[in-house]
């Protein structure tokens, strides 16, 4: 059995969440961060070995395109845009997001990595006058 196709797709920019509403009025809410770190792209899924995505806490979706009648292409503000999110995959994420999110957090911890982007210090010219 294939997953249901959402009847309504809404991206809440202020919360960085993709909201999917199905024909039976069920809703699934998926964070942009979850979608980014679990993208079905080869860049993330690797070739048999997933690549841990780090420092993606503040990632946002800036564009959404339908792909035929079976998927969405999401464009993230960190430049990632190569994953096609099929209805089946979005349904899978929605149904399993609690476990998948905890697995991701555990992987980050095991790798000594973080969700928060690193801050890049700006060089200040000490000799410059205001």
MMTF fields as JSON, N, C-alpha, C and O atoms, coordinates in Angstrom:
{
  "mmtfVersion": "1.0.0",
  "mmtfProducer": "UNKNOWN",
  "numBonds": 519,
  "numAtoms": 520,
  "numGroups": 130,
  "numChains": 1,
  "numModels": 1,
  "chainsPerModel": [1],
  "groupsPerChain": [130],
  "chainIdList": ["A"],
  "bondAtomList": [4, 2, 8, 6, 12, 10, 16, 14, 20, 18, 24, 22, 28, 26, 32, 30, 36, 34, 40, 38, 44, 42, 48, 46, 52, 50, 56, 54, 60, 58, 64, 62, 68, 66, 72, 70, 76, 74, 80, 78, 84, 82, 88, 86, 92, 90, 96, 94, 100, 98, 104, 102, 108, 106, 112, 110, 116, 114, 120, 118, 124, 122, 128, 126, 132, 130, 136, 134, 140, 138, 144, 142, 148, 146, 152, 150, 156, 154, 160, 158, 164, 162, 168, 166, 172, 170, 176, 174, 180, 178, 184, 182, 188, 186, 192, 190, 196, 194, 200, 198, 204, 202, 208, 206, 212, 210, 216, 214, 220, 218, 224, 222, 228, 226, 232, 230, 236, 234, 240, 238, 244, 242, 248, 246, 252, 250, 256, 254, 260, 258, 264, 262, 268, 266, 272, 270, 276, 274, 280, 278, 284, 282, 288, 286, 292, 290, 296, 294, 300, 298, 304, 302, 308, 306, 312, 310, 316, 314, 320, 318, 324, 322, 328, 326, 332, 330, 336, 334, 340, 338, 344, 342, 348, 346, 352, 350, 356, 354, 360, 358, 364, 362, 368, 366, 372, 370, 376, 374, 380, 378, 384, 382, 388, 386, 392, 390, 396, 394, 400, 398, 404, 402, 408, 406, 412, 410, 416, 414, 420, 418, 424, 422, 428, 426, 432, 430, 436, 434, 440, 438, 444, 442, 448, 446, 452, 450, 456, 454, 460, 458, 464, 462, 468, 466, 472, 470, 476, 474, 480, 478, 484, 482, 488, 486, 492, 490, 496, 494, 500, 498, 504, 502, 508, 506, 512, 510, 516, 514],
  "bondOrderList": [1, 1, 1, 1, 1, 1, 1, 1, 1, 1, 1, 1, 1, 1, 1, 1, 1, 1, 1, 1, 1, 1, 1, 1, 1, 1, 1, 1, 1, 1, 1, 1, 1, 1, 1, 1, 1, 1, 1, 1, 1, 1, 1, 1, 1, 1, 1, 1, 1, 1, 1, 1, 1, 1, 1, 1, 1, 1, 1, 1, 1, 1, 1, 1, 1, 1, 1, 1, 1, 1, 1, 1, 1, 1, 1, 1, 1, 1, 1, 1, 1, 1, 1, 1, 1, 1, 1, 1, 1, 1, 1, 1, 1, 1, 1, 1, 1, 1, 1, 1, 1, 1, 1, 1, 1, 1, 1, 1, 1, 1, 1, 1, 1, 1, 1, 1, 1, 1, 1, 1, 1, 1, 1, 1, 1, 1, 1, 1, 1],
  "groupList": [{"groupName": "UNK", "atomNameList": ["N", "CA", "C", "O"], "elementList": ["N", "C", "C", "O"], "formalChargeList": [0, 0, 0, 0], "bondAtomList": [1, 0, 2, 1, 3, 2], "bondOrderList": [1, 1, 2], "singleLetterCode": "X", "chemCompType": "L-PEPTIDE LINKING"}],
  "groupTypeList": [0, 0, 0, 0, 0, 0, 0, 0, 0, 0, 0, 0, 0, 0, 0, 0, 0, 0, 0, 0, 0, 0, 0, 0, 0, 0, 0, 0, 0, 0, 0, 0, 0, 0, 0, 0, 0, 0, 0, 0, 0, 0, 0, 0, 0, 0, 0, 0, 0, 0, 0, 0, 0, 0, 0, 0, 0, 0, 0, 0, 0, 0, 0, 0, 0, 0, 0, 0, 0, 0, 0, 0, 0, 0, 0, 0, 0, 0, 0, 0, 0, 0, 0, 0, 0, 0, 0, 0, 0, 0, 0, 0, 0, 0, 0, 0, 0, 0, 0, 0, 0, 0, 0, 0, 0, 0, 0, 0, 0, 0, 0, 0, 0, 0, 0, 0, 0, 0, 0, 0, 0, 0, 0, 0, 0, 0, 0, 0, 0, 0],
  "groupIdList": [1, 2, 3, 4, 5, 6, 7, 8, 9, 10, 11, 12, 13, 14, 15, 16, 17, 18, 19, 20, 21, 22, 23, 24, 25, 26, 27, 28, 29, 30, 31, 32, 33, 34, 35, 36, 37, 38, 39, 40, 41, 42, 43, 44, 45, 46, 47, 48, 49, 50, 51, 52, 53, 54, 55, 56, 57, 58, 59, 60, 61, 62, 63, 64, 65, 66, 67, 68, 69, 70, 71, 72, 73, 74, 75, 76, 77, 78, 79, 80, 81, 82, 83, 84, 85, 86, 87, 88, 89, 90, 91, 92, 93, 94, 95, 96, 97, 98, 99, 100, 101, 102, 103, 104, 105, 106, 107, 108, 109, 110, 111, 112, 113, 114, 115, 116, 117, 118, 119, 120, 121, 122, 123, 124, 125, 126, 127, 128, 129, 130],
  "secStructList": [7, 7, 7, 7, 7, 7, 1, 3, 3, 3, 3, 3, 6, 6, 6, 6, 3, 3, 3, 3, 3, 7, 6, 6, 1, 7, 3, 3, 3, 3, 3, 2, 2, 2, 2, 2, 2, 6, 7, 7, 1, 2, 2, 2, 2, 7, 1, 1, 1, 7, 7, 7, 7, 7, 1, 7, 6, 6, 7, 7, 3, 3, 3, 3, 3, 3, 3, 6, 6, 6, 3, 3, 3, 3, 3, 3, 6, 6, 1, 7, 7, 7, 7, 3, 3, 3, 2, 2, 2, 2, 2, 2, 2, 2, 2, 2, 2, 2, 2, 2, 2, 2, 2, 2, 2, 2, 2, 2, 2, 2, 2, 6, 7, 7, 1, 1, 7, 7, 7, 7, 7, 7, 7, 7, 7, 6, 6, 7, 7, 7],
  "xCoordList": [0.838, 0.0, 0.886, 1.847, 0.561, 1.347, 0.77, -0.387, 1.59, 1.199, 0.191, 0.16, -0.631, -1.577, -0.846, 0.232, -1.46, -0.918, -1.535, -2.751, -0.724, -1.288, -2.229, -1.974, -3.301, -4.249, -3.861, -4.211, -3.133, -2.698, -1.272, -0.945, -0.438, 0.955, 1.184, 0.95, 1.642, 1.868, 3.221, 3.534, 4.008, 5.273, 5.128, 4.854, 5.314, 5.242, 6.658, 7.452, 6.949, 8.286, 8.716, 9.86, 7.811, 8.169, 8.597, 9.368, 8.099, 8.442, 9.326, 9.753, 9.595, 10.405, 9.84, 10.551, 8.543, 7.865, 7.034, 6.362, 7.099, 6.272, 5.056, 5.183, 3.889, 2.651, 1.933, 1.656, 1.64, 0.951, -0.423, -0.527, -1.47, -2.824, -3.359, -3.298, -3.884, -4.374, -5.895, -6.558, -6.438, -7.877, -8.73, -9.834, -8.237, -9.005, -8.78, -9.125, -8.195, -7.924, -6.746, -6.45, -6.073, -4.852, -3.8, -3.732, -2.984, -1.901, -0.577, -0.492, 0.438, 1.808, 2.602, 2.498, 3.388, 4.222, 5.673, 6.043, 6.473, 7.879, 8.76, 8.55, 9.735, 10.629, 11.563, 11.905, 11.961, 12.925, 14.229, 14.868, 14.613, 15.858, 15.762, 16.687, 14.655, 14.472, 14.511, 15.179, 13.799, 13.784, 15.18, 15.556, 15.938, 17.285, 18.229, 18.965, 18.216, 19.186, 18.82, 19.668, 17.562, 17.13, 16.743, 15.961, 17.273, 16.99, 17.266, 18.239, 16.411, 16.645, 17.738, 17.935, 18.438, 19.474, 20.67, 20.909, 21.415, 22.648, 23.664, 24.45, 23.649, 24.569, 24.393, 25.367, 23.157, 22.861, 22.834, 23.406, 22.179, 22.038, 23.301, 23.457, 24.201, 25.45, 25.154, 24.053, 26.117, 25.945, 26.046, 27.052, 24.979, 24.941, 25.317, 25.035, 25.943, 26.348, 25.936, 26.567, 24.873, 24.43, 25.53, 26.387, 25.484, 26.448, 25.782, 24.774, 26.336, 25.766, 25.791, 26.838, 24.646, 24.513, 24.612, 23.888, 25.482, 25.713, 25.447, 25.459, 25.211, 25.042, 23.892, 24.029, 22.763, 21.618, 20.422, 19.316, 20.635, 19.524, 18.722, 17.496, 19.368, 18.684, 18.34, 17.969, 18.457, 18.175, 16.697, 15.828, 16.436, 15.066, 14.849, 15.798, 13.608, 13.226, 12.864, 12.08, 13.417, 13.089, 12.245, 11.683, 12.163, 11.363, 10.895, 11.619, 9.67, 9.095, 8.531, 7.765, 8.912, 8.399, 7.783, 8.375, 6.6, 6.054, 6.847, 7.327, 6.976, 7.632, 6.584, 6.289, 6.037, 4.962, 3.839, 3.472, 3.305, 2.231, 2.699, 1.889, 4.026, 4.544, 5.529, 5.912, 5.955, 7.015, 7.09, 6.443, 7.914, 8.27, 9.781, 10.522, 10.217, 11.634, 11.735, 11.105, 12.537, 12.711, 14.063, 15.082, 14.048, 15.269, 15.564, 14.769, 16.695, 17.078, 18.028, 18.759, 18.011, 18.831, 20.327, 21.122, 20.715, 22.148, 22.659, 23.805, 21.79, 22.184, 21.779, 21.885, 21.322, 20.936, 19.606, 18.635, 19.574, 18.336, 18.252, 17.522, 18.979, 19.046, 18.153, 18.161, 17.395, 16.534, 15.123, 14.549, 14.554, 13.148, 12.378, 12.597, 11.489, 10.722, 9.405, 8.432, 9.387, 8.176, 7.102, 7.396, 5.846, 4.759, 5.026, 4.775, 5.538, 5.857, 6.905, 6.77, 7.949, 9.013, 8.526, 8.865, 7.741, 7.192, 6.281, 6.304, 5.48, 4.592, 5.426, 5.113, 6.488, 7.401, 8.009, 8.036, 8.489, 9.062, 8.021, 8.311, 6.826, 5.762, 5.41, 5.204, 5.341, 4.947, 6.056, 5.783, 7.286, 8.433, 9.324, 10.441, 8.851, 9.757, 10.314, 11.45, 9.569, 10.094, 11.316, 12.339, 11.213, 12.336, 13.486, 14.647, 13.167, 14.209, 14.966, 16.185, 14.242, 14.883, 15.807, 16.922, 15.364, 16.212, 17.448, 18.547, 17.272, 18.426, 19.435, 20.643, 18.924, 19.797, 20.555, 21.767, 19.857, 20.506, 21.565, 22.639, 21.27, 22.241, 23.479, 24.601, 23.272, 24.405, 25.27, 26.498, 24.619, 25.384, 26.249, 27.434, 25.632, 26.362, 27.533, 28.635, 27.304, 28.367, 29.519, 30.675, 29.202, 30.229, 30.871, 31.817, 30.364, 30.883, 30.533, 31.247, 29.43, 29.005, 27.83, 27.344, 27.384, 26.316, 25.315, 25.602, 24.137, 23.085, 23.308, 23.025, 23.811, 23.967, 25.089, 26.162, 24.842, 25.913, 27.04, 26.808, 28.234, 29.38, 29.358, 29.024, 29.71, 29.822, 31.223, 32.212, 31.291, 32.588, 32.921, 32.216, 33.994, 34.324, 34.718, 35.449, 34.226, 34.588, 35.898, 36.115, 36.755, 38.021, 37.74, 37.047, 38.279, 38.104, 39.444, 40.457, 39.439, 40.671, 40.878, 40.214, 41.808, 42.044, 42.541, 42.336, 43.19, 43.744, 42.738, 43.043, 41.584, 40.575, 39.868, 39.491, 39.692, 39.002, 37.544, 37.21, 36.675, 35.245, 34.86, 33.685],
  "yCoordList": [-1.183, 0.0, 1.251, 1.339, 2.195, 3.422, 4.443, 4.362, 5.373, 6.405, 7.354, 7.517, 7.979, 8.959, 10.206, 10.555, 10.85, 12.102, 13.252, 13.284, 14.191, 15.333, 16.134, 16.303, 16.616, 17.455, 18.924, 19.73, 19.257, 20.638, 20.605, 19.798, 21.487, 21.603, 23.057, 23.959, 23.274, 24.632, 24.68, 23.817, 25.682, 25.875, 27.074, 28.187, 26.836, 27.917, 28.458, 27.894, 29.549, 30.142, 30.504, 30.257, 31.083, 31.542, 30.39, 30.591, 29.189, 28.026, 27.031, 26.026, 27.32, 26.429, 25.007, 24.039, 24.913, 23.621, 23.433, 24.352, 22.229, 21.847, 21.113, 20.125, 21.619, 21.031, 20.354, 20.982, 19.087, 18.311, 17.937, 17.397, 18.216, 17.862, 16.844, 17.045, 15.746, 14.652, 14.702, 15.431, 13.92, 13.927, 13.646, 14.178, 12.822, 12.491, 13.503, 13.249, 14.656, 15.765, 15.519, 16.367, 14.385, 14.182, 15.167, 15.516, 15.602, 16.515, 15.93, 15.236, 16.227, 15.885, 17.177, 17.946, 17.412, 18.601, 18.129, 17.42, 18.539, 18.136, 19.372, 20.284, 19.404, 20.562, 20.571, 19.523, 21.756, 21.901, 21.189, 20.585, 21.262, 20.603, 19.094, 18.477, 18.493, 17.051, 16.684, 15.726, 17.444, 17.174, 17.302, 16.519, 18.279, 18.487, 17.366, 16.845, 16.989, 15.986, 14.573, 13.681, 14.37, 13.055, 13.103, 12.272, 14.051, 14.173, 12.842, 12.157, 12.486, 11.241, 11.343, 10.407, 12.458, 12.669, 11.752, 11.266, 11.523, 10.734, 11.431, 10.771, 12.764, 13.534, 13.179, 13.123, 12.942, 12.627, 11.119, 10.631, 10.396, 8.948, 8.188, 7.024, 8.844, 8.187, 7.028, 6.911, 6.205, 5.01, 3.811, 3.102, 3.603, 2.51, 2.938, 2.22, 4.083, 4.587, 6.046, 6.914, 6.341, 7.736, 8.652, 8.239, 9.895, 10.913, 11.797, 12.446, 11.822, 12.601, 14.087, 14.64, 14.717, 16.143, 16.901, 16.594, 17.866, 18.6, 20.091, 20.597, 20.768, 22.23, 22.7, 23.683, 21.995, 22.322, 22.857, 22.936, 23.219, 23.655, 24.81, 24.817, 25.761, 26.962, 26.92, 27.943, 25.757, 25.666, 25.942, 25.607, 26.555, 26.884, 26.406, 26.21, 26.229, 25.919, 27.242, 28.011, 27.519, 28.781, 28.585, 29.538, 27.328, 27.074, 25.623, 24.727, 25.406, 24.063, 23.922, 24.771, 22.841, 22.579, 21.188, 20.236, 21.061, 19.713, 18.996, 19.62, 17.7, 16.871, 15.86, 14.892, 16.101, 15.238, 15.169, 16.171, 13.982, 13.759, 12.85, 12.201, 12.81, 11.848, 12.395, 11.663, 13.649, 14.11, 15.631, 16.349, 16.088, 17.495, 17.62, 16.757, 18.689, 19.044, 20.239, 21.272, 20.087, 21.142, 21.806, 21.141, 23.125, 23.914, 24.533, 25.316, 24.181, 24.656, 25.839, 25.966, 26.7, 27.912, 27.669, 28.605, 26.416, 26.109, 25.61, 25.176, 25.677, 25.285, 23.872, 23.506, 23.081, 21.705, 21.701, 22.319, 20.991, 20.929, 19.671, 19.649, 18.639, 17.467, 16.299, 15.255, 16.452, 15.358, 15.484, 16.573, 14.385, 14.349, 13.62, 12.436, 14.342, 13.817, 13.246, 13.975, 11.938, 11.284, 11.301, 11.482, 11.11, 11.037, 9.904, 10.04, 8.772, 7.641, 8.027, 7.687, 8.739, 9.11, 10.14, 10.048, 11.109, 12.095, 11.421, 11.768, 10.463, 9.712, 8.926, 8.903, 8.282, 7.532, 8.457, 8.112, 9.615, 10.565, 10.99, 11.052, 11.278, 11.723, 10.637, 10.936, 9.4, 8.309, 7.885, 7.277, 8.198, 7.719, 8.829, 8.563, 10.071, 11.183, 11.186, 11.615, 10.731, 10.718, 9.82, 10.218, 8.611, 7.671, 8.149, 8.093, 8.615, 9.083, 10.274, 10.371, 11.179, 12.355, 11.935, 12.445, 11.017, 10.559, 9.844, 10.023, 9.038, 8.372, 9.405, 9.239, 10.466, 11.533, 12.198, 12.394, 12.544, 13.162, 12.24, 12.698, 10.956, 9.977, 9.909, 9.812, 9.96, 9.931, 11.176, 11.1, 12.319, 13.553, 13.446, 13.776, 12.978, 12.861, 11.897, 12.187, 10.763, 9.771, 10.326, 9.955, 11.203, 11.782, 13.026, 13.574, 13.479, 14.704, 15.923, 16.926, 15.833, 16.92, 17.66, 17.282, 18.709, 19.529, 19.946, 19.92, 20.33, 20.852, 22.319, 22.771, 23.07, 24.514, 24.849, 24.248, 25.813, 26.25, 26.9, 27.565, 26.703, 27.361, 28.825, 29.19, 29.643, 31.07, 31.355, 30.885, 32.115, 32.484, 33.879, 34.84, 33.995, 35.321, 36.282, 35.925, 37.478, 38.517, 39.15, 39.421, 39.378, 40.032, 41.515, 42.156, 42.038, 43.45, 44.124, 43.679, 45.188, 45.928, 46.889, 47.921, 46.534, 47.307, 48.717, 49.628, 48.911, 50.218, 51.121, 52.277, 50.625, 51.405, 52.359, 51.978, 53.595, 54.6, 54.639, 54.473, 54.862, 54.949, 56.305, 56.553],
  "zCoordList": [0.0, 0.0, 0.0, 0.764, -0.844, -0.881, 0.095, 0.508, 0.436, 1.408, 0.786, -0.433, 1.612, 1.076, 0.578, 1.058, -0.384, -0.908, -0.123, 0.064, 0.338, 1.068, 0.168, -1.025, 0.751, 0.029, 0.122, -0.74, 1.18, 1.394, 1.94, 2.81, 1.419, 1.861, 2.226, 1.421, 3.44, 3.925, 4.63, 5.45, 4.308, 5.02, 5.94, 5.491, 7.22, 8.204, 8.411, 9.163, 7.734, 7.76, 9.184, 9.566, 9.963, 11.311, 12.22, 13.159, 11.944, 12.764, 12.028, 12.595, 10.76, 9.915, 9.929, 10.196, 9.635, 9.648, 8.377, 7.909, 7.842, 6.716, 7.277, 7.999, 6.929, 7.423, 6.259, 5.237, 6.422, 5.399, 5.944, 7.045, 5.187, 5.596, 4.594, 3.381, 5.137, 4.31, 4.199, 4.936, 3.27, 2.97, 4.203, 4.323, 5.115, 6.319, 7.446, 8.601, 7.091, 8.019, 8.956, 9.797, 8.831, 9.622, 9.144, 7.966, 10.088, 9.755, 10.212, 11.225, 9.446, 9.82, 9.775, 8.819, 10.8, 10.862, 10.978, 11.914, 10.007, 9.952, 9.942, 9.142, 10.819, 10.878, 9.672, 9.124, 9.275, 8.183, 8.537, 7.675, 9.794, 10.217, 10.031, 9.504, 10.457, 10.289, 8.805, 8.415, 7.989, 6.558, 5.952, 5.08, 6.409, 5.866, 6.266, 5.427, 7.54, 7.997, 7.557, 7.556, 7.184, 6.698, 5.228, 4.765, 4.501, 3.075, 2.366, 2.68, 1.417, 0.682, -0.388, -1.163, -0.433, -1.453, -1.245, -0.14, -2.313, -2.22, -1.321, -0.64, -1.318, -0.473, 1.008, 1.758, 1.416, 2.816, 3.055, 4.03, 2.177, 2.357, 2.001, 2.369, 1.287, 0.905, -0.032, -0.569, -0.212, -1.045, -0.119, -0.092, 0.637, 1.603, 3.009, 3.968, 3.148, 4.456, 4.58, 3.977, 5.362, 5.499, 6.024, 6.805, 5.579, 5.983, 7.041, 6.762, 8.235, 9.33, 8.987, 8.648, 9.077, 8.796, 10.119, 11.066, 10.184, 11.427, 11.223, 10.102, 12.33, 12.352, 11.456, 10.728, 11.513, 10.663, 11.443, 10.908, 12.692, 13.55, 12.956, 13.061, 12.351, 11.867, 10.381, 9.807, 9.756, 8.33, 8.061, 8.866, 6.921, 6.508, 5.077, 4.319, 4.736, 3.359, 2.707, 3.264, 1.545, 0.879, -0.37, -0.911, -0.826, -2.019, -2.005, -1.57, -2.491, -2.596, -4.003, -4.46, -4.692, -6.03, -6.063, -5.553, -6.658, -6.858, -7.947, -8.893, -7.805, -8.816, -9.269, -8.569, -10.437, -10.926, -9.908, -9.294, -9.741, -8.763, -7.63, -6.969, -7.412, -6.45, -5.428, -4.514, -5.541, -4.644, -4.586, -5.35, -3.642, -3.519, -3.613, -3.142, -4.217, -4.179, -3.252, -3.478, -2.206, -1.215, -1.418, -1.605, -1.378, -1.508, -0.143, 0.376, 0.425, 1.751, 1.631, 0.649, 2.638, 2.562, 2.763, 2.675, 3.032, 3.096, 1.739, 1.622, 0.707, -0.63, -1.021, -2.192, -0.077, -0.392, -1.137, -0.701, -2.276, -3.057, -3.916, -4.908, -3.552, -4.424, -3.994, -4.647, -2.924, -2.493, -3.02, -3.001, -3.489, -3.869, -2.769, -2.514, -2.137, -1.013, -1.535, -1.728, -1.76, -2.264, -1.183, -0.001, -1.606, -0.616, 0.357, 1.555, -0.154, 0.726, 1.773, 2.948, 1.341, 2.269, 3.293, 4.472, 2.852, 3.79, 4.806, 5.987, 4.356, 5.26, 6.268, 7.459, 5.784, 6.659, 7.722, 8.903, 7.305, 8.265, 9.297, 10.492, 8.835, 9.746, 10.76, 11.936, 10.326, 11.204, 12.165, 13.2, 11.832, 12.618, 13.143, 13.586, 13.101, 13.388, 14.81, 15.009, 15.791, 17.163, 17.265, 17.821, 16.73, 16.767, 15.888, 16.294, 14.695, 13.778, 14.352, 14.207, 15.005, 15.604, 16.739, 16.846, 17.584, 18.684, 18.146, 18.67, 17.106, 16.48, 15.983, 16.148, 15.375, 14.871, 16.016, 15.925, 17.086, 18.245, 18.839, 19.231, 18.906, 19.421, 18.528, 19.024, 17.218, 16.287, 16.433, 16.399, 16.594, 16.808, 18.059, 18.044, 19.139, 20.399, 20.258, 20.724, 19.626, 19.453, 18.617, 18.82, 17.689, 16.813, 17.424, 16.858, 18.58, 19.177, 18.34, 18.361, 17.602, 16.721, 17.349, 18.416, 16.682, 17.245, 16.183, 14.986, 16.644, 15.773, 15.468, 14.358, 16.436, 16.301, 15.335, 15.388, 14.449, 13.547, 14.336, 15.346, 13.871, 14.499, 14.126, 12.999, 15.064, 14.796, 14.287, 14.849, 13.238, 12.67, 13.184, 12.875, 13.969, 14.504, 13.388, 12.464, 13.495, 12.537, 12.971, 14.152, 12.011, 12.314, 12.542, 11.753, 13.614, 13.93, 13.752, 14.292, 12.998, 12.748, 13.928, 14.025, 14.819, 16.031, 15.727, 16.529, 14.582, 14.258, 13.557, 13.264, 13.295, 12.562, 13.512, 14.621, 13.075, 13.9, 13.491, 12.318, 14.474, 14.21, 13.732, 13.461]
}
